[in-house]
Amino acid sequence: MSSIWKLNGQDVYVDEYENEISPSVAELNPINSSSSTYHYIFTPDDNISVRGHVIGSGRITLIEAGVGSTVTLISDLIPGGITVLFESWSYERLPTTCQNIDGTLPTDAPVYRITATLRL
């Protein structure tokens, strides 16, 4: 059974997700000809990859409007929601003749398989 998440305010029936967390890295580089040390601290990106289904072309359009900007992600893991950078996504329309996943849309609404990459 899929979890229902909301991405940019629209329902996504999530089949699977991956979370890639990278630790903060600090580099200490001695500077020649002095007793100084150059400190370089950075935090790599933490990415989430979400795969699932979206019902209806109107919802696809509204989700796509958020690509490249910060959006809210609401899930069963984070019920209050979290702001994420919507980095990229891809989708394909599935060859279906009838959908009965979302009762608020007509049964002939298109079904899309999506993959979204989000940055925490």
C-alpha positions, 0 to 999 in steps of 0.5 A: 500500500502506498503512502500519500505524501503531499509535494507542493500541495499535491498528492503523491502516492509514494511507492518508495523513497531513498534518503542519502545523508552526507556528514559535514566535512572539515578540512584543515590546510596548513598555509606555507610560509606562515603558521596559519591554518586555512579552515574549510568547512562545508556541509554536503547536500542531503537528498531524498529521492521519491518514486510514486504515482500522481493522478491527474494532469492538473496535479502534474502541472501544479507539482511541476511549477515547484521545480527549482524552488523550495516547496513543502513536503508532507509525509507520514514520516514528517506529518507537520511538513518540511521545506525542501528544495525541489531539485529535479523530477521526471515523469511518464504517463502510464497506459491506463484505461481506468483509475480508482485510486483517487475518488475525487477525480474522474475514473478516466484521469491520467496516471503518472509515474514520477521520480522527484529529487529533493534536497533537505 
